[in-house]
C-alpha cells in the first residue's frame, strides 16, 4: 500500500496540529497538506511539523483543492488516497482502518458516516439545519440510487486508485458539490462503495456551510442525480 493522506486546509492554523497528531503514527509520513491559499499561518504550521505542503496561489475552493491533490496522487503512483479536513471535525484516527478496507480489496471507496443516530449527530454539535438538510438529501439519494447509506455527504473518504483514475473528476464542480459529484458517479459506475461509523465534533473552528450555500449545494446535488437515472446504473465485476 502506498497511501496519500490529503489534509484539506484553509485558514486552519489553530486546528491543523491536533488533526495531524490524531492521525495514526504509521500514516503520518504520507500526509500532504493542500493549503487553499490560506491567509493565516497554515502552511508555516504544517512545515514546522514536517508535513509536505502543496500550497495554491489562489483559492481553488473545496473541489478545486481536491482536483489538484488527485492529480498529484496519480502522477506519483499512490494506491490509496484519503481525504481528511484540517479543522479536526472528522476523527483522523480512522484513516488507517479505511485504507485497509481498500488495500485488502474489499471496497473501492469508503467514507466516514457521522450520522449513526440523530441524538449522536446533534449531541456532537451538528447544527440542526445541517442535520435536516443531510437527512432529506440522503433519503432522496438512497431512493434514487437504490442504496442504504447512512449519509451521502461525508467530508472524510478513502479512494482506491481505480476510482480516481477512472472517474472524470476534472469535470466535477470546484465547490462543495464535488463531494456529491464523485459519490454519485462512483455508485452509478458500479464501484464498491461502503461506509464506517465516524465520530465528529463541531467546534468554533470547524468549517460549516451556511444556509444560502446549503440551498445551492442541494440544488446542484439534485441536478447531478438527474444525470444518473437508476436504470443506467452499472455493475462492475
C-alpha positions in Angstrom: 0.0 0.0 0.0 1.2 3.5 -0.9 -1.2 5.9 0.8 -1.6 9.6 0.1 -3.3 11.4 3.0 -4.8 14.6 1.7 -5.3 17.1 4.5 -7.5 19.9 3.1 -6.8 23.2 4.8 -8.0 26.8 4.6 -7.1 29.1 7.5 -6.5 26.1 9.7 -3.5 27.2 11.7 -5.4 26.6 15.0 -6.6 23.1 14.3 -4.0 21.6 11.9 -1.6 20.4 14.5 -4.2 18.5 16.6 -5.7 17.0 13.4 -2.2 15.8 12.4 -1.4 14.4 15.9 -4.6 12.3 15.9 -3.6 10.6 12.6 -2.1 7.1 13.3 1.7 7.3 13.5 2.3 4.8 10.6 0.2 7.2 8.4 1.9 10.4 9.3 4.8 10.2 6.8 2.2 10.1 3.9 0.3 13.3 4.9 0.2 16.1 2.4 -1.5 19.5 3.3 -3.4 21.1 0.5 -3.3 24.7 1.6 -6.0 26.5 -0.4 -4.4 30.0 -0.3 -4.9 30.4 3.4 -4.5 33.9 4.8 -3.1 32.8 8.1 -0.1 30.6 9.1 -1.5 27.3 7.9 1.5 26.4 5.7 4.0 27.5 8.3 2.4 25.3 11.0 2.4 22.4 8.6 6.1 22.8 7.7 7.1 23.1 11.3 5.5 19.7 11.9 7.5 18.3 9.0 4.4 17.9 6.8 4.7 18.3 3.0 2.7 21.3 1.8 1.1 21.9 -1.6 0.0 25.5 -1.5 -2.3 27.1 -4.1 -1.5 30.7 -5.0 -5.2 31.4 -5.4 -8.2 29.9 -3.6 -9.5 26.9 -5.6 -12.4 26.1 -3.4 -13.1 22.6 -1.9 -13.4 20.8 -5.3 -10.6 22.6 -6.9 -8.3 21.8 -4.0 -9.2 18.1 -4.3 -8.6 18.1 -8.1 -5.1 19.4 -7.6 -4.3 16.8 -5.0 -5.9 14.0 -7.1 -3.6 14.9 -10.0 -0.6 14.7 -7.7 -1.8 11.3 -6.3 -2.0 9.9 -9.9 1.3 11.4 -11.0 3.2 10.0 -8.0 1.8 6.5 -8.3 0.0 6.2 -5.0 -2.6 3.4 -4.5 -5.0 4.8 -1.8 -6.0 8.4 -1.3 -7.6 9.7 1.9 -9.4 13.0 2.2 -9.5 14.5 5.7 -10.1 18.1 6.7 -7.7 20.0 8.8 -10.4 21.5 11.0 -10.4 18.5 13.3 -14.1 17.8 12.7 -13.9 14.2 11.5 -11.9 11.7 13.5 -8.5 11.3 11.9 -7.6 8.2 13.9 -9.7 6.1 11.5 -7.5 6.7 8.5 -5.5 3.5 8.7 -8.7 1.4 9.0 -10.3 3.0 6.0 -7.1 2.4 3.9 -7.0 -1.3 4.9 -10.6 -1.9 3.6 -9.4 -0.7 0.2 -5.9 -2.2 0.2 -7.3 -5.6 1.1 -9.7 -5.4 -1.9 -13.0 -5.2 0.0 -14.1 -1.8 -1.4 -13.1 0.7 -4.0 -14.2 3.7 -1.9 -15.2 4.1 1.7 -16.5 7.1 3.7 -16.9 8.0 7.3 -20.6 8.1 8.3 -21.1 10.7 11.1 -24.8 10.1 11.5 -25.4 6.8 13.2 -28.3 8.3 15.2 -30.0 11.6 15.4 -29.0 12.0 19.1 -25.4 11.3 18.4 -25.1 13.7 15.5 -26.8 16.6 17.3 -25.0 16.0 20.6 -21.8 16.2 18.7 -22.7 19.8 17.8 -24.1 19.3 14.3 -26.3 22.3 13.5 -30.0 21.3 13.2 -30.3 22.9 9.8 -27.4 20.8 8.5 -28.8 17.7 10.0 -32.2 18.3 8.4 -30.6 19.0 5.0 -28.4 15.9 5.3 -31.3 13.7 6.2 -33.5 15.0 3.3 -30.8 14.7 0.7 -29.7 11.3 1.9 -33.2 9.9 1.8 -33.7 11.2 -1.8 -30.3 9.8 -2.9 -30.8 6.4 -1.3 -34.2 6.1 -3.0 -32.8 7.3 -6.4 -29.7 5.1 -6.4 -31.2 2.1 -4.5 -28.7 2.3 -1.7 -29.0 2.4 2.1 -26.1 4.7 3.1 -26.3 6.4 6.5 -25.4 9.6 4.7 -24.1 10.8 1.3 -22.3 13.9 2.3 -19.3 12.9 4.3 -16.1 15.0 4.3 -13.8 12.1 5.1 -13.3 9.5 2.4 -10.8 7.0 1.1 -10.4 6.2 -2.6 -8.7 3.4 -4.4 -6.6 4.3 -7.4 -9.0 2.7 -9.8 -11.7 5.2 -8.7 -9.7 8.3 -9.2 -8.1 7.0 -12.4 -11.4 6.1 -13.9 -13.9 8.8 -12.9 -13.9 12.2 -14.8 -13.2 14.2 -11.6 -11.9 17.2 -13.7 -15.5 17.7 -14.8 -16.9 18.0 -11.3 -17.7 21.2 -9.5 -15.0 23.2 -7.8 -17.4 23.9 -4.9 -18.6 21.6 -2.1 -20.8 19.9 -4.7 -17.7 18.0 -5.7 -18.5 15.6 -2.8 -21.9 14.7 -4.3 -20.5 14.5 -7.9 -17.8 11.9 -7.1 -20.0 9.9 -4.7 -22.9 9.7 -7.3 -20.5 8.9 -10.1 -18.8 6.1 -8.1 -22.1 4.5 -7.2 -23.6 4.8 -10.7 -20.4 3.4 -12.2 -20.7 0.3 -10.1 -17.7 0.8 -7.8 -18.0 -0.9 -4.4 -18.7 2.0 -2.0 -19.1 1.5 1.7 -19.0 3.4 5.0 -17.8 3.1 8.5 -19.0 5.0 11.7 -17.0 8.1 12.2 -17.2 10.3 15.4 -17.3 14.0 14.6 -17.1 17.2 16.7 -18.4 20.6 15.8 -16.4 23.3 17.5 -15.9 27.0 16.8 -13.0 26.3 14.5 -14.9 23.7 12.5 -15.8 24.5 8.9 -19.5 24.9 8.1 -21.7 25.6 5.1 -24.1 28.5 5.6 -27.8 28.4 4.8 -27.6 30.1 1.3 -24.7 27.8 0.2 -26.6 24.8 1.6 -29.5 25.6 -0.7 -27.1 25.9 -3.7 -25.5 22.6 -2.7 -28.9 20.9 -2.5 -29.9 22.2 -6.0 -26.6 21.1 -7.5 -26.9 17.7 -5.9 -30.4 17.0 -7.3 -29.3 18.3 -10.7 -26.4 15.9 -10.7 -28.6 13.0 -9.6 -30.8 13.5 -12.6 -27.8 12.7 -14.8 -27.6 9.2 -13.3 -31.1 7.6 -13.7 -31.4 4.3 -11.8 -31.9 2.3 -15.0 -28.4 3.2 -16.2 -26.5 2.1 -13.1 -23.6 -0.1 -13.9 -22.4 -3.3 -12.2 -18.7 -3.9 -12.0 -17.3 -7.4 -11.7 
